[in-house]
Amino acid sequence: MGMPPALSLHPIGATRMSEGAGMLASKNMYASHVCSERRSKPLAAAPSPGNRSHIVMDGAGREQRFLDGGERHRAQTRQDYLTLLFLALPLAAAQPWPRCDPSSGNYSAGSAYETNLLNLVLTLRQDASSSASRFASGTLGAAPDTVYGLVLCRGDVTASECLDCGTSAYEKATTACGRRIRDVALCFNPCYVRLSDNNFLASANNSGEIPLIGGTSISSSDVAGYDRALTGLLNATVHYAVDNSTQLFATGQWVGPDPGFSHIYSAAQCAGDLSPALCRSCLQGLLRGWFTKFRFLPNGDGSRVAGSRCTLRSEVGKTFFNGAAMVQLPAKAAAPPPAATAVPVPGTTGAPVSADVNKIALMVVAKPFAGSSSGVGRWKQNCSLVVEN
């Protein structure tokens, strides 16, 4: 697909969103090979609290609906439920991992909406790659063909890597869902891209979330110890991204004696138009939902959530970001840590770890852009839940 010259667009969120920003609610449902987001279109029969409604796309791209009865759902353990769903998911050797909203409707090849969508991606990829925050958002076109979009590249990637990721989004935006769907989110390793006919940029709600899992478990039997280490690292990484980074971005590393999880890596990031307070709220929301809303397993060796306002990721074994970690744990404290309120991660076997306790153990690294590692090829979409944002 040839790339036409980028067009000018109307910027949205040029200044950081304040705490007074309105919130837009959306109901999300997952499909087997893509995670599908629905807004408010009801099913033929509304599910009761004991039922979960799922949408599955068949090979021809047609929607098929089914309801899991409450009794059957309660009879399954979480492990059984996830295993069944993971068997339906293809290995994620190729990117992107998409999330689609079939209820937003389709558009035709060569339509005004498609032209606006593609030109918006081209402009945003250029703006994001030239921005220190690796972020750009905007809108293009007049109603009913207006397209809202953003590109959020991981804070450690180079301008060239960010530009290349935007190019990949341009190439995949019309095909990733199997048909041309108006509202689509695409997760690549270096970036997250959202394009929609709905003005999601007006809200601080982290809509368009794409949960991903590594697909394997740690080799250690000390799940409680792993839990504590992971929780502490994620808390510290979130804290650094909000309070110590003008990019609202941080990377982290935990090093310990257990060979089953001797190295844990992390990253936290917010869209560049959020205020620090809203960034903290968004990232802490991901932390609280890590084992509940997203059902990440306590012994899973890799988990992440990418959304339109913030992203959070952890992985055991090999670093996935460029350069040395901005946060390194455990580290020798220079003084006793101050008392603070813990940021809990529900569903873990370990106790909550205080973000402020970890503040004293942070180590700032001067050169965050040397070296790279992609972590491509082992991720699956965790489409196990009906998630409500």
C-alpha positions in Angstrom: 0.0 0.0 0.0 1.5 3.3 -1.1 1.7 6.1 1.5 0.3 9.5 0.4 1.8 12.6 1.9 0.7 13.4 5.4 -2.1 15.9 5.8 -2.5 18.6 8.5 -4.7 17.7 11.3 -6.5 19.2 14.3 -4.5 18.4 17.5 -6.3 17.0 20.5 -4.8 16.9 23.9 -2.0 19.4 23.0 -2.0 20.2 26.7 -2.1 17.6 29.5 -5.5 16.5 30.5 -6.5 17.7 33.9 -8.3 15.9 36.7 -11.6 17.5 35.6 -11.7 15.6 32.4 -15.0 13.7 31.7 -15.1 10.0 31.7 -16.7 7.9 29.0 -18.0 4.4 29.9 -17.7 1.6 27.4 -18.4 -2.1 27.7 -15.8 -4.4 26.2 -16.1 -8.0 25.0 -13.4 -10.3 23.8 -13.3 -12.5 20.7 -11.2 -15.6 20.2 -8.6 -14.3 17.6 -9.0 -10.6 18.2 -10.2 -8.8 21.3 -13.5 -7.1 20.3 -14.8 -4.0 22.1 -18.5 -3.1 22.0 -19.9 0.1 23.3 -23.5 -0.1 24.1 -25.3 -2.3 21.6 -27.2 -5.0 23.6 -27.4 -8.6 22.9 -30.7 -10.2 21.9 -31.0 -11.4 25.5 -29.3 -9.4 28.1 -26.9 -11.5 30.3 -27.8 -11.9 34.0 -25.1 -11.4 36.6 -24.5 -15.1 36.6 -23.8 -15.2 32.8 -21.0 -13.8 30.6 -21.6 -12.8 27.1 -18.8 -13.5 24.5 -18.4 -12.7 20.9 -16.5 -15.1 18.6 -15.6 -14.4 15.0 -15.7 -17.3 12.7 -13.3 -17.9 9.8 -15.4 -15.7 7.5 -15.4 -12.8 10.0 -19.1 -13.3 11.0 -20.1 -12.8 14.6 -21.4 -15.7 16.7 -22.8 -15.1 20.2 -23.1 -17.5 23.1 -23.7 -17.3 26.8 -21.8 -19.1 29.5 -24.3 -20.1 32.3 -23.4 -19.0 35.8 -23.4 -22.6 37.1 -21.0 -23.8 34.5 -18.8 -20.7 35.0 -18.7 -21.2 38.7 -17.9 -24.9 38.3 -14.7 -24.1 36.4 -11.5 -23.1 38.1 -9.7 -20.0 36.8 -6.9 -22.2 35.4 -9.4 -24.4 33.5 -11.2 -21.4 32.1 -8.0 -19.7 30.9 -6.6 -22.9 29.5 -9.7 -23.5 27.4 -9.6 -20.0 26.0 -5.9 -20.1 25.3 -6.3 -23.2 23.2 -8.6 -21.1 21.0 -5.9 -18.4 20.6 -3.2 -18.6 17.9 0.4 -18.1 19.0 1.3 -14.5 18.6 4.4 -14.9 16.4 3.2 -12.0 14.2 2.2 -8.5 15.2 0.0 -6.6 15.8 -2.3 -7.8 18.5 -5.6 -6.1 17.6 -8.7 -5.1 19.5 -11.8 -4.4 17.4 -15.2 -2.9 17.9 -17.6 -4.5 15.5 -20.5 -2.4 16.8 -18.7 0.7 15.5 -19.6 -0.3 12.0 -17.6 -0.9 8.8 -16.2 1.4 6.2 -15.6 0.8 2.5 -12.2 0.7 0.7 -11.5 4.0 -0.9 -14.1 5.8 1.3 -13.6 9.2 2.9 -13.3 7.5 6.3 -10.5 5.2 5.1 -8.7 8.2 3.5 -8.9 10.1 6.8 -7.8 7.1 8.9 -4.7 6.4 6.8 -3.7 10.0 6.5 -4.1 10.5 10.2 -1.9 7.5 11.0 0.8 8.9 8.7 0.7 12.3 10.4 0.6 10.8 14.0 3.6 8.5 13.3 5.7 11.5 12.2 4.6 13.6 15.2 5.1 10.8 17.7 8.6 9.9 16.4 9.7 13.5 16.6 8.2 14.0 20.1 10.3 13.6 23.3 7.4 11.7 24.8 7.0 9.5 21.7 3.3 10.4 21.8 0.9 12.1 19.4 -2.9 12.4 19.1 -5.3 14.2 16.8 -8.4 14.1 14.6 -9.0 14.4 10.9 -12.0 14.8 8.7 -15.6 16.1 9.0 -18.5 14.2 10.4 -19.6 11.5 9.7 -16.1 10.6 8.5 -14.1 12.1 11.4 -11.3 9.9 12.7 -9.8 10.2 16.2 -6.4 8.6 16.8 -3.2 8.4 18.8 0.2 6.8 18.6 2.1 6.0 21.8 5.6 4.5 21.2 7.4 3.0 24.1 9.5 5.7 25.8 12.8 4.0 25.2 12.6 3.4 21.4 14.4 5.5 18.9 12.7 8.0 16.6 13.3 5.5 13.7 11.8 2.6 15.6 8.8 4.7 16.5 8.4 5.8 12.9 8.6 2.2 11.7 6.0 1.1 14.1 3.7 3.8 12.9 4.3 2.6 9.3 3.3 -0.9 10.4 0.1 0.5 11.9 -0.6 2.2 8.6 -0.2 -1.1 6.7 -2.3 -3.1 9.2 -5.1 -0.7 10.2 -7.5 -1.8 7.5 -6.8 -5.5 7.7 -6.0 -6.5 11.3 -9.7 -7.1 12.2 -10.5 -9.2 9.1 -12.6 -6.4 7.7 -12.6 -2.6 7.8 -13.9 -1.8 11.3 -14.1 1.9 12.3 -12.8 1.5 15.8 -9.6 -0.5 16.1 -6.6 -0.6 18.6 -3.3 -2.2 17.5 -0.6 -3.3 19.9 2.9 -3.8 18.6 6.0 -4.4 20.8 7.3 -0.8 20.2 4.0 1.0 20.1 0.2 1.2 20.7 -2.1 2.7 18.1 -5.8 3.5 18.4 -8.1 4.8 15.6 -11.8 5.4 16.1 -14.9 7.3 15.0 -15.5 7.8 18.7 -13.8 10.7 20.5 -12.0 8.6 23.1 -9.4 11.3 23.4 -11.8 13.5 25.4 -11.7 11.0 28.3 -9.0 9.8 30.7 -10.6 6.3 30.6 -8.1 3.7 29.5 -10.4 2.4 26.8 -9.2 0.0 24.1 -7.2 -2.1 26.5 -5.3 -5.1 25.1 -4.2 -7.6 27.7 -1.4 -10.0 26.7 0.3 -12.9 28.4 3.6 -14.6 27.9 2.0 -18.0 27.9 4.3 -19.9 30.2 4.9 -20.0 34.0 7.9 -19.4 36.1 10.0 -22.5 37.0 10.1 -21.7 40.7 7.7 -23.1 43.2 8.0 -20.0 45.3 5.0 -18.2 43.9 4.6 -16.1 47.0 8.2 -14.8 46.7 7.7 -14.1 43.0 4.5 -12.3 43.8 6.2 -10.0 46.3 9.0 -9.2 43.9 6.8 -8.5 41.0 4.4 -6.4 43.0 7.2 -4.3 44.5 8.8 -3.8 41.0 5.6 -2.8 39.3 4.8 -0.3 42.2 8.3 1.2 42.0 8.1 1.5 38.2 4.7 3.2 38.3 6.0 5.6 41.0 9.1 6.5 39.0 7.1 7.0 35.7 4.8 9.5 37.5 7.1 11.4 39.8 10.6 11.2 38.2 10.1 11.2 34.5 9.0 14.1 32.2 8.0 11.4 29.7 5.6 9.7 32.1 7.7 6.5 31.4 9.9 4.2 33.3 11.6 0.8 33.0 12.5 -1.4 35.9 14.5 -4.5 36.8 14.4 -6.8 39.9 17.4 -9.2 40.5 17.1 -12.0 43.1 18.6 -15.3 44.1 15.8 -17.7 42.9 16.8 -19.0 39.5 13.2 -19.4 38.6 12.8 -15.6 38.6 16.2 -14.2 39.0 15.5 -11.3 36.7 12.1 -9.5 36.3 11.7 -6.6 34.0 9.0 -3.9 33.8 7.8 -0.8 32.0 5.1 1.7 32.8 4.0 4.6 30.6 1.2 7.1 30.1 -0.1 9.1 27.2 1.8 12.4 27.0 -1.4 14.5 27.4 -2.2 13.2 30.9 -1.4 15.1 34.0 0.8 13.2 36.6 -2.2 12.7 38.8 -4.3 11.1 36.1 -1.3 9.1 35.0 -0.9 7.7 38.5 -4.6 6.9 38.7 -4.5 5.1 35.3 -1.4 3.0 36.2 -2.7 2.2 39.6 -5.9 1.0 38.1 -3.9 -1.5 36.0 -2.1 -2.6 39.1 -5.3 -3.2 41.0 -6.7 -5.2 38.1 -3.6 -7.3 37.3 -4.9 -10.5 38.9 -8.6 -9.7 39.0 -9.9 -7.7 36.0 -7.3 -9.1 33.6 -6.9 -12.5 35.4 -3.1 -12.7 34.9 -1.9 -15.8 36.7 0.3 -15.2 39.9 3.0 -17.5 38.4 2.9 -16.2 34.8 6.2 -15.2 33.5 5.0 -12.3 31.4 1.9 -10.0 31.4 1.0 -6.6 30.0 -1.9 -4.3 29.3 -1.7 -1.7 26.6 -4.4 1.0 26.5 -5.2 4.4 25.0 -4.1 6.3 28.2 -1.5 4.0 29.9 0.4 0.7 29.6 2.1 -1.6 32.1 4.2 -4.6 31.4 6.3 -7.3 33.2 8.5 -10.1 32.0 10.8 -12.7 33.5 14.2 -13.6 32.0 15.1 -11.3 29.2 14.9 -7.5 28.9 12.4 -6.2 26.4 13.4 -2.5 26.5 16.5 -0.5 25.3 19.2 0.3 27.8 19.6 -0.2 31.5 16.6 -0.1 33.8 15.7 3.3 35.3 14.5 1.4 38.5 16.7 -1.3 39.9 15.6 -3.5 42.8 16.6 -4.5 45.4 19.1 -1.7 46.0 20.8 -0.6 49.2 18.8 2.1 50.9 20.6 5.3 51.9 18.2 5.9 54.8 15.2 4.2 56.4 12.1 4.4 54.1 9.3 6.8 55.1 5.9 5.5 56.1 3.4 5.4 53.3 0.2 3.9 52.1 0.6 0.7 50.1 -0.7 0.3 46.6 -2.2 -3.2 46.7 -2.4 -5.7 43.9 -5.5 -7.8 44.7 -5.4 -11.5 44.2 -1.7 -12.0 44.9 -0.3 -14.4 47.5 2.1 -11.8 48.8 1.4 -8.7 50.9 0.9 -5.3 49.3 4.2 -3.4 48.7 4.4 0.3 49.3 5.4 2.5 46.3 7.0 5.0 48.6 9.0 2.3 50.4 10.5 1.5 47.0 11.3 5.2 46.3 14.5 5.0 48.4 15.7 2.0 46.4 15.5 3.6 43.0 18.6 3.9 40.9 18.6 6.4 38.0 20.6 5.3 34.9 22.1 8.1 32.8 21.9 6.4 29.4 18.5 4.8 28.8 18.9 4.2 25.0 21.8 1.8 24.6 21.1 -1.7 23.3 17.7 -3.3 22.5 15.7 -6.4 22.8 12.3 -7.0 21.3 10.7 -9.9 23.1 8.8 -10.9 19.9 7.1 -14.2 19.3 5.7 -15.6 22.5 2.8 -13.4 23.5 -0.9 -14.3 23.3 -3.9 -12.1 23.8 -5.6 -12.7 27.2 -9.2 -12.6 25.9 -10.6 -14.4 28.9 -12.8 -11.7 30.4 -15.7 -9.4 29.7 -13.9 -6.3 30.9 -15.8 -3.1 31.6 -13.8 0.2 31.6 
